[in-house]
Amino acid sequence: MLTAAATALTRTNDTAGVVLVGGSITLLGWVLTALWLGGVLFVSPAIAVAAPVAFGPSLIARGYFVRVTRSAIQSGDAAGAPSLVAWGELVRDGLKSALLSAALLAPLAGGLAVAGGAVAALVAGPVDPGSTAAAVESALGPNGPVAVAVVAVGLVAALVGAYLLAFAYVRPAALAAFAASGRLRDGLNPRTVAGVAATGQYATGWTLAVGALAVGYAVAAPTVPLVVGVALAFLARVVAHGLYGRGAAGALREGSARDGAARPAVRTARDAARSGSRTARRADATPREGSNRGAGVGRAADGDREVGRAQNDPPVPVVSGDGGQPMRSEPPVPVQVGRGVPVDEAGTAGGDDAGDGDDADHAGDASGDGSADGFEWGPSLAEAEGKR
């Protein structure tokens, strides 16, 4: 784990760029933050409006450490250090990281504020501090007030130290939970953070990270005036955050599998690309469906118009031999020429079967009266033409 985190920068495409840019923004963040605090405290409180400029480089560095942690969670020991690009995203992640730290430190700040208010009320309140000190001295001896003050200060210092130690241990776990999903609420979820912090793998990674920071800062401190120390401090923090991510990876993956989350705990760039492609396909399918639906409606409307036109057209008379004009429904050929159609005893028209051996009947039918064995269906062609 330590070797993989320490050599992560050697497995990236722009190692020199990450070191140079990371060291530069670290130095710029230190300088601008110090100047801003000095200006607010000793020059004018109006300088506070320059906070975005003063804290911008620090936010970029924080965002990059979030990216390092996320990369370590995604790929484990095989992960190389990510590139220091897309500064807008780094600023957003850095701001969320700062808000996460502020939220975790808020209980401590609230407790200290309450304690300070109580002391101020005791000193400036209706109770005389001299009489209180005299009562304590009479009960505990001459050194009683001093002993009480020392015990109170020591108790407060112990509580603050214990809280800061817990913060130093829990905060990387919360940062890993936030980096894995990209959602700040996951970093503030007590169940998720406790599940990460309680694992032995995270404890090992955190211990190694503390050692890496101690060694890195010890080496960087003497060379800070030469600017080289700033880059060394940046590299030490990169290694530490890589250890945080590797230590928390197992707990975050197990928690995601146990909860049966619909989406993975770690949101990768590939996931974002897949989501974008699915969105694009849906967008393409929507106009296609609309066009198909519109085409179907258009075809139905055309069919309705054809039916209406057919209903509005005047009926075509079905007359045999209509002057050679085309007819909607052509009757049989014998009807068109006015020939007699013989009918058998069963009442069916005599076709080919009736024609065998019945030449006399046919000859009689051709005479035109059609009263013997057949019937005349419609006028003859000559009569039809004469009528016209």
NUBA-859036 format. One record per residue (C-alpha): residue in three letters; x, y, z. Coordinates in steps of 0.25 Angstrom, whole numbers, padded with zeros to 4 digits, always signed. Layout:
N
AlaXYZ...
END
This chain:
388
Met+0000+0000+0000Leu+0011+0010+0004Thr+0019+0006-0008Ala+0008+0008-0018Ala+0004+0021-0012Ala+0018+0026-0012Thr+0020+0023-0027Ala+0007+0027-0032Leu+0013+0040-0038Thr+0023+0032-0046Arg+0011+0025-0053Thr+0004+0037-0058Asn+0007+0044-0072Asp+0011+0058-0067Thr+0018+0055-0054Ala+0027+0068-0056Gly+0015+0076-0059Val+0007+0071-0046Val+0019+0074-0037Leu+0022+0088-0043Val+0008+0093-0043Gly+0004+0086-0030Gly+0016+0092-0023Ser+0013+0106-0029Ile-0002+0106-0025Thr+0002+0101-0011Leu+0012+0113-0010Leu+0003+0123-0015Gly-0008+0118-0006Trp+0001+0120+0006Val+0005+0134+0002Leu-0009+0139-0002Thr-0015+0133+0011Ala-0005+0140+0020Leu-0006+0153+0013Trp-0021+0153+0014Leu-0022+0149+0029Gly-0012+0161+0031Gly-0019+0170+0023Val-0033+0167+0030Leu-0027+0168+0044Phe-0017+0179+0043Val-0021+0188+0031Ser-0036+0188+0028Pro-0048+0178+0030Ala-0052+0182+0016Ile-0041+0173+0010Ala-0049+0161+0014Val-0057+0162+0001Ala-0044+0157-0006Ala-0046+0144+0001Pro-0049+0136-0013Val-0036+0141-0019Ala-0028+0138-0006Phe-0033+0124-0004Gly-0034+0120-0019Pro-0021+0113-0020Ser-0023+0106-0007Leu-0037+0101-0012Ile-0030+0096-0025Ala-0020+0088-0016Arg-0031+0082-0008Gly-0039+0078-0020Tyr-0027+0071-0026Phe-0025+0063-0013Val-0040+0059-0014Arg-0037+0054-0028Val-0025+0046-0023Thr-0033+0040-0012Arg-0044+0036-0022Ser-0034+0030-0032Ala-0028+0022-0021Ile-0042+0017-0017Gln-0045+0013-0031Ser-0033+0006-0036Gly-0026+0002-0023Asp-0011+0000-0023Ala-0011+0000-0038Ala-0015+0015-0038Gly-0006+0025-0043Ala-0007+0040-0039Pro-0017+0047-0047Ser-0014+0060-0055Leu-0016+0073-0050Val-0026+0079-0060Ala-0040+0083-0060Trp-0038+0094-0050Gly-0053+0098-0049Glu-0056+0084-0044Leu-0044+0084-0034Val-0050+0097-0029Arg-0063+0091-0026Asp-0058+0079-0020Gly-0048+0087-0012Leu-0060+0096-0007Lys-0068+0083-0003Ser-0055+0078+0004Ala-0054+0091+0012Leu-0069+0091+0016Leu-0067+0076+0021Ser-0056+0080+0030Ala-0064+0092+0035Ala-0076+0083+0038Leu-0067+0073+0046Leu-0061+0085+0054Ala-0074+0092+0056Pro-0077+0084+0070Leu-0063+0088+0075Ala-0065+0102+0071Gly-0079+0102+0078Gly-0074+0096+0091Leu-0063+0106+0092Ala-0072+0118+0089Val-0081+0113+0100Ala-0070+0111+0110Gly-0065+0125+0107Gly-0079+0131+0109Ala-0080+0124+0122Val-0067+0130+0127Ala-0070+0143+0122Ala-0083+0143+0129Leu-0077+0138+0142Val-0067+0150+0142Ala-0076+0161+0137Gly-0089+0155+0144Pro-0095+0158+0157Val-0086+0149+0165Asp-0073+0156+0170Pro-0061+0148+0166Gly-0053+0152+0178Ser-0064+0146+0187Thr-0063+0133+0179Ala-0048+0132+0180Ala-0049+0135+0195Ala-0059+0123+0196Val-0050+0114+0188Glu-0038+0118+0196Ser-0045+0115+0209Ala-0049+0102+0204Leu-0036+0097+0197Gly-0026+0105+0204Pro-0017+0117+0199Asn-0014+0111+0185Gly-0029+0106+0183Pro-0032+0117+0172Val-0020+0114+0164Ala-0022+0099+0165Val-0036+0101+0160Ala-0032+0109+0149Val-0021+0100+0145Val-0031+0088+0145Ala-0041+0095+0137Val-0031+0099+0126Gly-0025+0085+0126Leu-0039+0079+0125Val-0043+0088+0113Ala-0029+0086+0106Ala-0031+0071+0108Leu-0045+0071+0102Val-0040+0080+0090Gly-0028+0071+0088Ala-0037+0058+0088Tyr-0046+0065+0079Leu-0035+0069+0069Leu-0029+0055+0069Ala-0043+0049+0066Phe-0044+0059+0055Ala-0031+0056+0049Tyr-0035+0041+0049Val-0049+0043+0044Arg-0048+0054+0034Pro-0040+0046+0024Ala-0051+0035+0025Ala-0061+0045+0023Leu-0053+0051+0011Ala-0052+0037+0005Ala-0067+0035+0006Phe-0069+0048-0001Ala-0059+0046-0012Ala-0065+0032-0015Ser-0079+0037-0018Gly-0076+0052-0021Arg-0088+0055-0011Leu-0085+0063+0001Arg-0096+0057+0009Asp-0089+0044+0008Gly-0077+0050+0015Leu-0086+0055+0026Asn-0093+0041+0028Pro-0089+0036+0042Arg-0092+0022+0038Thr-0084+0022+0025Val-0072+0029+0032Ala-0072+0020+0044Gly-0072+0008+0035Val-0060+0013+0028Ala-0052+0018+0041Ala-0055+0005+0048Thr-0048-0004+0038Gly-0034-0009+0040Gln-0030-0006+0026Tyr-0033+0008+0028Ala-0026+0009+0041Thr-0013+0004+0034Gly-0015+0013+0023Trp-0017+0025+0032Thr-0005+0021+0041Leu+0004+0020+0028Ala-0001+0034+0024Val+0002+0040+0037Gly+0016+0035+0036Ala+0017+0040+0021Leu+0013+0054+0025Ala+0022+0054+0037Val+0034+0050+0029Gly+0030+0059+0017Tyr+0029+0071+0026Ala+0042+0068+0033Val+0049+0068+0020Ala+0042+0079+0014Ala+0043+0089+0025Pro+0058+0093+0024Thr+0056+0095+0009Val+0043+0103+0009Pro+0051+0116+0007Leu+0057+0110-0006Val+0043+0107-0011Val+0047+0092-0013Gly+0041+0089+0001Val+0027+0094-0004Ala+0027+0084-0015Leu+0032+0073-0005Ala+0021+0077+0005Phe+0011+0076-0007Leu+0016+0062-0011Ala+0015+0057+0004Arg+0000+0061+0004Val-0002+0054-0010Val+0004+0041-0004Ala-0004+0043+0009His-0017+0044+0001Gly-0014+0032-0007Leu-0013+0024+0005Tyr-0026+0029+0011Gly-0033+0025-0002Arg-0026+0011-0002Gly-0029+0009+0012Ala-0044+0013+0011Ala-0046+0006-0003Gly-0050-0008+0003Ala-0060-0003+0013Leu-0067+0006+0003Arg-0068-0005-0007Glu-0074-0015+0003Gly-0084-0004+0008Ser-0088-0002-0006Ala-0090-0017-0008Arg-0097-0019+0005Asp-0107-0008+0003Gly-0110-0012-0011Ala-0109+0002-0016Ala-0115+0005-0030Arg-0102+0012-0034Pro-0088+0009-0030Ala-0082+0016-0018Val-0071+0021-0027Arg-0075+0029-0039Thr-0064+0028-0050Ala-0062+0036-0063Arg-0067+0024-0071Asp-0080+0024-0063Ala-0082+0038-0066Ala-0079+0035-0081Arg-0089+0024-0081Ser-0099+0033-0074Gly-0097+0043-0085Ser-0098+0033-0096Arg-0111+0028-0091Thr-0117+0042-0089Ala-0113+0045-0104Arg-0120+0032-0109Arg-0132+0035-0101Ala-0132+0049-0108Asp-0130+0043-0121Ala-0141+0033-0119Thr-0151+0044-0115Pro-0152+0052-0128Arg-0152+0038-0136Glu-0164+0033-0128Gly-0170+0047-0130Ser-0168+0046-0145Asn-0173+0032-0146Arg-0185+0035-0138Gly-0187+0048-0147Ala-0186+0039-0159Gly-0196+0029-0154Val-0206+0041-0151Gly-0203+0046-0165Arg-0206+0033-0172Ala-0219+0031-0164Ala-0223+0045-0168Asp-0220+0042-0183Gly-0229+0030-0181Asp-0240+0038-0175Arg-0239+0048-0187Glu-0240+0036-0197Val-0252+0030-0191Gly-0259+0044-0190Arg-0256+0046-0205Ala-0261+0033-0209Gln-0274+0035-0201Asn-0276+0049-0208Asp-0273+0044-0222Pro-0286+0042-0230Pro-0290+0028-0232Val-0287+0021-0245Pro-0298+0014-0252Val-0296-0001-0254Val-0302-0002-0268Ser-0297-0013-0277Gly-0290-0008-0289Asp-0289+0006-0284Gly-0284+0012-0298Gly-0270+0005-0296Gln-0268+0014-0283Pro-0260+0008-0271Met-0269+0003-0260Arg-0267+0002-0245Ser-0272-0012-0245Glu-0271-0020-0258Pro-0283-0030-0260Pro-0280-0043-0267Val-0277-0043-0281Pro-0290-0050-0285Val-0298-0039-0278Gln-0290-0028-0285Val-0294-0033-0299Gly-0308-0037-0295Arg-0307-0052-0297Gly-0316-0061-0290Val-0311-0068-0278Pro-0317-0082-0277Val-0322-0086-0264Asp-0323-0101-0259Glu-0334-0107-0251Ala-0326-0104-0238Gly-0327-0089-0241Thr-0312-0088-0245Ala-0307-0081-0257Gly-0303-0092-0267Gly-0288-0090-0271Asp-0279-0099-0277Asp-0286-0111-0272Ala-0300-0107-0278Gly-0293-0104-0292Asp-0290-0119-0295Gly-0301-0124-0305Asp-0310-0113-0303Asp-0308-0106-0317Ala-0323-0104-0320Asp-0325-0097-0306His-0314-0088-0309Ala-0319-0085-0323Gly-0333-0082-0317Asp-0327-0073-0307Ala-0319-0065-0317Ser-0332-0061-0323Gly-0334-0051-0313Asp-0347-0055-0305Gly-0340-0063-0294Ser-0353-0068-0289Ala-0351-0083-0291Asp-0339-0087-0283Gly-0332-0075-0278Phe-0334-0061-0275Glu-0329-0047-0280Trp-0321-0039-0270Gly-0321-0025-0275Pro-0323-0019-0289Ser-0315-0023-0300Leu-0303-0014-0305Ala-0311-0009-0317Glu-0322-0005-0308Ala-0313+0002-0298Glu-0306+0010-0309Gly-0320+0013-0316Lys-0324+0019-0303Arg-0312+0028-0302
END
